[in-house]
């Protein structure tokens, strides 16, 4: 039940209500508070109706919290178009009304959101941490802080913030799903699995926890369990917006592809057509995250040798990507778009995007070594699209390390495709020893992926190592046979 108190400030009577987390909000409108609470729920379930926060502003334009949260919605990662000007106007309104009206909670939120809208990411994270120090039950601020850390390539900080508020939220829905993702991003997979399963005992339709558990099972090569789990839960994704809906289907498709069953490509293409791209392509504007899921899946299909079913689908995507308004919305999208444009012979646009990316990369807060690695990967993707495999290998070099590129806004699973590209390019270029080294490194971590064993088999054959090739072939055959049972 909503609680409220009245406080006097001069001649004005200020009404303080409590939001979903029990935090104090100044508003005279029950409807405004209801819309704020609905917004919280939409954020946590990745719902399509987060615009409800704008209705909160309509219900009470003087509410500091509703204006601050509306600003964050304008900048959310899966907005079709981020609206910096509108975000700034909401912040200005919040500041105007905060002078006499804001609660301590609202003031802290406003400071954090102001830093976010001004592009001061480190400050925004620090200010969100301060919010959580004072108001640890604010799970939406935890989610926002973790998202910022993710895009800064700081999974360690994601985990630190989650652990900070865990004692106050051990029985709170969505807490353990947020903890699980941060654990898996720092490689603590067993703990991540425990946290994800704990989340699902509290709320079995916690979509982020489902996603985290699939990550863990996929990493452990428990593909059958991952596929069964995601297929069992896919009906719950209908409440999601385009990002989470297409992303969870992307995970299911990648599990099918990595499992290596004979019908994998057919099932993956069906998922692509039904749930990832053609479900959303009729819209005038497409979410950057949908592009990322679609392109990432087509690149994996290409690497696995299923190019025959990609041409028309990739051409459809490339036509969209020639529109420069789709550029520079996500770093990962830009990288994948360079490949798609190059692969589709849109070389002029691919070159233009590559040059533009070179000018933009300095905006990332990273070492020069990391910035150079991002640009080299961009050039390598361009060359891979033109099947210049030796150029790919020469650009990436023998010590390419994809794990240092997390600040492009990619999970370990999304970055994994670039390791595969490096390995496949090495094989095609005749750098067999390098392909063997890369593949052996991969099987040490994930020995249950038959595709990697097939690469090893071919590379060993080319090097005249018949015994090693036979061992790799037998391992691949066993895994492929297991996937069919």
N, C-alpha and C positions, 0 to 999 in steps of 0.2 A: 504494500500500500504506500502511496505517496505521502511523504511527510512534508510539512511546511511550517515555517515560523515567520513572524513579522518583526522587522527591526526598524527603528527610527533613525533617519539621517536628515537632520534639519527638519524641514517641513514635509519632506517626501517620505512616503511609506514604502519600504522595499520588502517584497515578498521573496523569501528564500525557500526553494523546494529542493528535494533530493532526487538525483537521477538514478538510473538503474544500478549504479555502483554505490549509491548512498552518498555521493559527493554533492556539495552545495551549489545550487544554480539559482541565480537571481532571475526570476521571470514571474509575471502575474498571470501567465497563460498556461493552463493545464494542457492545451493542445500543443503548444510549443514544446513542452517537456515530453509529451507523448511522442512527438516526431523525433526529438533527440534520441530517445530510447529506441525507437524503430531504426534509426540510423546506426546506432551501436550494433544492433542485431544483424542488420544488413552487412556491415563491415565484417563481422565474425563468421557469417555463413557465406561470404562472397556473393551476396545477392545482387540482383540487377537494379534494385530500387534505392540505391544510396542517395539518389537525388531527393529523397524525402527530407533531407536536412534543409533544403531550400524552402520547404513548406514550414519548417520550424521558424525560419527567418520571417516568412510571411505572417505567421501567427504572432510573432513578437519581434519586431525589427530592432528593438533596443536590447535584446538578450545578447550578452557578450559571448556566451558559449556557442549559441547557434550560429552567429556570424563567424566565429573562429573555425568551427567545424565545417561550415560551408566553404571556407577558404581551402581547407585540406581536400575537400571533395573536388574542387576545381583542378587540383594538382595530382589527383590519385593516379597510380601507375597505369591503370587500364582504361582511363578516360580516352575516348576516341581522339579528342583534341584537348590537350592541357591548356587551361585558360589563365595565364598569369595575371592579366589585367583584372579579371573578375575576382581572382583570389585576393589581389591587393586591395580591391574596393571593399571586400568583406572584412579584411583586417582593419582597414581604415574605419569602418563603421563600428567594429568591436572596440577599437581604441577610443573612439569618440564617446561611447557609452560606458566605458570602463572607469572613467574618472571618478564617478560617484557610485557606480552600481555594481561593479564586479566583486564576486567573492574571491577569497584567496585562491581557490581552485581554478576559477575562471582566469584570474590574472596569470597564473602559471601556464595554463594552456595557451593563452594568448601570446605570451612571450615565446613559447616553443613554436607556435604556428608562425609567428612573425619571422623568426629565424629561417623557418622552412621556406616561406614565400620569398625571402630575400636571398635564398640559395646558400645560406650559411649552414651547411650540413652538419659539421662538427658541433657547432653551437646548438643546432636543433636537437641533436642526440643528447647532449649534456643537459639541455633544458627539459627534455622528456624524462631523463633520469631523475631530475629534481622533482618533476610532477609525481613520479612513482615513489620517490622517497617519502613524500608527504601523503600521497593518496595511492597506496599500493594495490587497491582493488580495481583500478582503472585499466581493465584488460585491453581496451581499445588503444589507449596510449602506449601500452606494451607492444601491441601489434604495430603501431605506427613507428615506434622506436626501432623495432626489429627490422622493419622494411627499409628504413633509412640505413641501418648498419649493413643489410644485405647489399644494397646498391653502392655502398662504400667498400665492399669486399672485406667486411669485418665480422665474420661469423663468430669469432671469439667474443666480441662485444655483444652480439645477439644473445649468446648463452649467458654471459655475465648478467645482463639485464633481466633475463628470465629467472635466473636463480635468485636474484635480488628480491623479487616479489613472490616467489613460490611459497614461502612460509605463510603468507597472508591469503593464499588462493589454492590450497591443496585440494579442496573439494569444489572448486569453481569450474564450470564448463568452459572449455576452450583454452584454459591455462596449460594443460599438459600437451595439447597439440602444438602450441607455440614453443613449449620447451623441447618437444620431440624434434621439430625441424632444426632448431639451433644445435641440438646434440648431434644430429646426423651430419650437419654441415661442418662440424669439427672432427668428424670421423669416429664418434662414439656411438656406433650403430646398435650395440646391445642395449645400452641405456636409452637410446632413442626408441627402440622397439617397445621397451617397457613403458616409457612415457606415452607413446601413441596408444598402446592398448589400454592404459589407465584412462586416457582421455575418452576413449570409446565406451568405457564402462559408465562414465558420467553422462555422455551425450553421444549416442551411437551414430548420429548424423553430423558429427563434427567433421566437415569436409576436409579441413586442413589436417586433421589427425589421420583421416583415411589416406590422404596424399602422403603424409610423412611415413606411415606404415608401408605403403607401396614402395617408397624410396628405399626403405631398409630391406624389404624382401627382394627387391630388384638388385640391390648391391650384393646381397648374399647369394644371388643366383637361385633363389627359391621361386622360380618363375611360375610354376603351377599354382603355388599358394597365392602368389601376388595376383595372377590372372583370375583365379577363383574369387578372391576377396574383392577385387575391383568390380568384377562382373556382378557379384552379389549386391554391391552398393551403388551401381551406376544409376539406378532409378532415383536415388537421393540427390543426384547432381542437377536434376531438372530445376531446382530452386536457385541455381547459381547463375551469375552473370557469365559473359562470354569467356573471360579469362579462365576461371576455375573449371567451367564445364569442359572447354576444349583441352585444358591442361591435364585434367585427370584422364580423359580419353587418350591423350598423347602418351601418358604413362602406360596405360593398358596396351596401346599399340607397340610401344618400345619393348615391353615385356614379351609380347608375342614374337617380335622380330628377333630378340636376343635368345629366346628359347630355342629357336631353330627348327620348328616343325615344318613339314613339307608344304602346308597350306598357309604359312605365316604371311607371305606377301599378299595373298588374296584377302585375308582377314584384315590386314593393316590398311590396305587400300579402301576396303569397305568402311573402316572406322574413319579414315581421312575424309571420304566423301560424305559420310552420314553425319559425323559428329565434330569434325575439326574445321574443315574449310567451307564446303558447300552449304552447311547450315547457316553460315554467317555472310557469305559472299554477296547476297542480294542487297545488303545494306550499302548505302552510299559511302559511309565511312566504316572502316573495320578497325577493331581494337588492335593496337600494336602486339598485344599478347597472342591474339589469334594468328597473326602473321608469323610470330616466332614459333608457335606450336606447329603450324603448317609447314613452314620452311625447314624447321629442325627435323621433322619426320621425313620429308622428301629427301633431304640430304642423307639421312641414314639409309633410306631405301636405295639411293644411288650408290652409296658405299658398299652395300650388301649385294650389289649386282643386279638390282631390279629396275634398271633404267628404262626398260621397254614400256613400263606402265606409267612413266613420269612425264613424258614429253608434253602432253596437252595440259596436264595439271600444273606443271611448272610454268608453261607459257601463260596460263591464266594468272598465276601469281605475279609473274614478271610484268605483265601489262599493268597491273595495279602499282607495282613498285617503280615504274617509270615516272609516275606522278611524284614530283619532288616534295610534295606536302607529306608524304609518308616517311621521309628521311628524318633522321636525328630525333626520333621519338624514344628510341631505346638503343643503347649501344649494341646489344646482341642482335637486334633486328637489322641494324646497318651492316653488320658483318655477314649475316646470312643473306641479306639482299644483294650484296656484292657478288656472292656465289651465284645466286639465282639469275641475276642480270647477265653475268658472264656466260653461264651455262646456256642461257636462252639467246645468246648472240646479240644482246642489247649492250654492245661493248661501249658505245658512247656514254650511255647512262651509267654503266658500271664504272668507267673511268672517272666520270664526274663525281659520283658518290665517293669513290676512293680518294680523290683529291680533296673533297670537302671534309672527309673524315680526318685527313692529315692536318687540316687547319683547326679542327675541333678538339682533337685528342688532348691538347694541353689543358683543357678545362677539367680533366680528371685529376684528382689529387692522388698522384702516385709517383713512384720513382721514375727516372728517365729510362731505366732498364725495362720497367713494366710497360711504359708508354710505347717504347720501341717495339716490344713484343706484340702489342695490340696492332700496331701498324704493319708489322711483318706478317701477322696472321691475316690481316685484311688483304694484303697483296697476294698471299698464298692462296686465299679463297678465290681471288680473281683468276689466278693461274690455274687452279684446279678446275674451275669452270670451263677453261679452254683446253683442259687435258694436258697441260704442260707440267707433267709430274716431277721432272727433274728440277724445274724452277721452284715448285712447291718445297721440295726438300732443301734446296739451296737457301731459300728464304728462311725456313724454320730452323735449319741447322741441325746438328746432331744432338743438341741438348735442350730442345724445345720443352717447356714446362707449362702445360696448360693450367695447372693449379694456381699459378700466380695471376691469373686473369679474372678473378672473381668479381672485380669491381665493374665489369661490363654488365653486371646484373644477371648472372647466370648461376644456377645451382651446379653442383658437381656432376649431376646427371646430364645437364645441358652442355656442359663443357666437354664431356666425354666424347662427343662426336668429333671434336677437333683432334683428339688423340687418334681416333680411328682413321681420320683423313690423313694424318701424318704417316701412319703405319701403311695404309693402302698405297699412298703416293710413293713411299719408299720401295714397295714391292714393284709397282708399275715402272718406276724409274730404274729398276735393276739394282737398287741398293739393298741387296738381300740380307747382308749382315745387319744393317740398321733395322730392317723390318723384323728380323729375328729378335734383336735386342728389345725393340719396342713391344713386340707381341709377348715375349717372355716376361717382361715387366708387368704387362697387363694380366697375364694368367696367374701371376703370383698373388694378385689382389682378387681376381675374379676368375677362377678356373672353370666355372660352369657355363661359359659362353662358347658354344661350338664354333662360331664364326672366327674367333681368334685362333682356335686350334687349326682351322682350315688355312688361315694365313700362314701359320707356322709350317704346316704341311707343305704348302707351295714353296715357301722360302727355302726350307731345308732341301727340297727336291732340286731347286735351282743351284744350290750350293753343293750338290752331290752327296748329301748326308742322308742316305737312304734309311738307316735305322731310326734316326730322329724323325724323319718324315713319316715313317710307318707308325711310330708311337703317337705322333700328333693326329694322324688319320684315325687311328683306333679310338683315341680319346674323343674326337669329334663325332665319330659314328656312334659311340656309346651314348653321348649326350643327346644326339639327334633321335636315336631310337627311344631313349627315355622320354623325350618330349611327346612322342607319338602314343605312349601307353596311357 
